[in-house]
């Protein structure tokens, strides 16, 4: 039996017991965990509420509800993006993960399990949004996993700096699939419950031949949301790339960057940039540097950043920015 020095044992709210082995114990447990004997529910992040009762709706409930077709299509697109595409509209994917036989699991690796996150975006073209993330605590990564990021105080200071600097403006930029573009230094493995995989993916990838105890095993080869090391790998690659163009992290303020000679300063929150610049050519320099490695979207009006709604008036004297979070209280009350 494991001793207290071998494991950390806890009881989650969903029931059952979570055992977190130390690296020394992981190898001895790996054979046991090669089969998906007990997995936490894949729909572990619940963002959609029943409009009548206010109770959370799981991914499986959404896929059998009145908007089932839209949720299933979004899930198919997500699986296709992470794998090798979904025909006919997505002929290739990011090759982030590959479906493999359970017998191909390397010795010493403990597969974790999938968590499916759902959200609604009523103002976007695809209103139903599904994201596959890595969940559980079975991945034991030996290196550093924490990533420096700007906090709300830093963001507010940057906004004040914009309106306090003559000729300065603010814009936002976002890196698409930030975590999905970076190769892992070691592959990870994950079980996916068969019923959570859309039928179109099952058929295209012939997954019924790979089923093991109602699950399918995937090999994760690139950064993926939920991987403990995905953030630091993506951040390290980004910081190294920006350094080649003269952008450096501020010494004492996490998530704040500046250029060595250009009047550009930006806050970085995961993959969201809040950019202060003096002159469009300087902003374009940063955007061009990002586009060398990433697909990005930009918003020169910068009315939204990190959950904040921004109303800019550069023409007033002095310039102003009103910061608010409309609907925040009503949304919070809906949870209680």
Secondary structure as the mmCIF struct_conf table of DSSP 4:
data_model
#
loop_
_struct_conf.conf_type_id
_struct_conf.id
_struct_conf.beg_label_comp_id
_struct_conf.beg_label_asym_id
_struct_conf.beg_label_seq_id
_struct_conf.end_label_comp_id
_struct_conf.end_label_asym_id
_struct_conf.end_label_seq_id
TURN_TY1_P TURN_TY1_P1 UNK A 4 UNK A 6
STRN STRN1 UNK A 7 UNK A 10
TURN_TY1_P TURN_TY1_P2 UNK A 13 UNK A 14
BEND BEND1 UNK A 15 UNK A 16
STRN STRN2 UNK A 18 UNK A 21
HELX_RH_AL_P HELX_RH_AL_P1 UNK A 23 UNK A 30
TURN_TY1_P TURN_TY1_P3 UNK A 31 UNK A 31
HELX_RH_3T_P HELX_RH_3T_P1 UNK A 32 UNK A 34
BEND BEND2 UNK A 35 UNK A 35
BEND BEND3 UNK A 38 UNK A 38
BEND BEND4 UNK A 42 UNK A 42
STRN STRN3 UNK A 45 UNK A 45
STRN STRN4 UNK A 48 UNK A 49
TURN_TY1_P TURN_TY1_P4 UNK A 51 UNK A 53
STRN STRN5 UNK A 56 UNK A 57
HELX_RH_AL_P HELX_RH_AL_P2 UNK A 59 UNK A 62
TURN_TY1_P TURN_TY1_P5 UNK A 63 UNK A 64
BEND BEND5 UNK A 65 UNK A 65
TURN_TY1_P TURN_TY1_P6 UNK A 66 UNK A 67
HELX_RH_AL_P HELX_RH_AL_P3 UNK A 68 UNK A 82
TURN_TY1_P TURN_TY1_P7 UNK A 83 UNK A 84
STRN STRN6 UNK A 86 UNK A 86
TURN_TY1_P TURN_TY1_P8 UNK A 87 UNK A 89
STRN STRN7 UNK A 90 UNK A 90
BEND BEND6 UNK A 91 UNK A 91
STRN STRN8 UNK A 97 UNK A 100
HELX_RH_3T_P HELX_RH_3T_P2 UNK A 102 UNK A 104
HELX_LH_PP_P HELX_LH_PP_P1 UNK A 105 UNK A 106
TURN_TY1_P TURN_TY1_P9 UNK A 107 UNK A 108
STRN STRN9 UNK A 112 UNK A 120
TURN_TY1_P TURN_TY1_P10 UNK A 122 UNK A 123
BEND BEND7 UNK A 124 UNK A 126
STRN STRN10 UNK A 128 UNK A 135
BEND BEND8 UNK A 136 UNK A 137
BEND BEND9 UNK A 143 UNK A 143
HELX_RH_AL_P HELX_RH_AL_P4 UNK A 152 UNK A 164
BEND BEND10 UNK A 165 UNK A 165
TURN_TY1_P TURN_TY1_P11 UNK A 166 UNK A 167
STRN STRN11 UNK A 169 UNK A 175
TURN_TY1_P TURN_TY1_P12 UNK A 176 UNK A 177
HELX_RH_3T_P HELX_RH_3T_P3 UNK A 178 UNK A 181
BEND BEND11 UNK A 182 UNK A 182
STRN STRN12 UNK A 183 UNK A 193
HELX_RH_3T_P HELX_RH_3T_P4 UNK A 194 UNK A 196
BEND BEND12 UNK A 197 UNK A 197
HELX_RH_AL_P HELX_RH_AL_P5 UNK A 199 UNK A 204
TURN_TY1_P TURN_TY1_P13 UNK A 205 UNK A 206
HELX_RH_3T_P HELX_RH_3T_P5 UNK A 207 UNK A 210
STRN STRN13 UNK A 212 UNK A 212
TURN_TY1_P TURN_TY1_P14 UNK A 213 UNK A 214
STRN STRN14 UNK A 215 UNK A 222
TURN_TY1_P TURN_TY1_P15 UNK A 225 UNK A 226
TURN_TY1_P TURN_TY1_P16 UNK A 228 UNK A 229
HELX_RH_AL_P HELX_RH_AL_P6 UNK A 230 UNK A 243
TURN_TY1_P TURN_TY1_P17 UNK A 244 UNK A 246
STRN STRN15 UNK A 247 UNK A 249
BEND BEND13 UNK A 251 UNK A 253
TURN_TY1_P TURN_TY1_P18 UNK A 254 UNK A 255
STRN STRN16 UNK A 256 UNK A 259
BEND BEND14 UNK A 260 UNK A 263
STRN STRN17 UNK A 264 UNK A 269
TURN_TY1_P TURN_TY1_P19 UNK A 270 UNK A 271
STRN STRN18 UNK A 272 UNK A 277
BEND BEND15 UNK A 278 UNK A 279
HELX_RH_AL_P HELX_RH_AL_P7 UNK A 280 UNK A 291
TURN_TY1_P TURN_TY1_P20 UNK A 292 UNK A 293
STRN STRN19 UNK A 296 UNK A 299
BEND BEND16 UNK A 300 UNK A 301
STRN STRN20 UNK A 304 UNK A 305
TURN_TY1_P TURN_TY1_P21 UNK A 306 UNK A 307
STRN STRN21 UNK A 308 UNK A 313
BEND BEND17 UNK A 314 UNK A 318
STRN STRN22 UNK A 320 UNK A 324
TURN_TY1_P TURN_TY1_P22 UNK A 326 UNK A 327
HELX_RH_AL_P HELX_RH_AL_P8 UNK A 328 UNK A 333
TURN_TY1_P TURN_TY1_P23 UNK A 334 UNK A 335
#
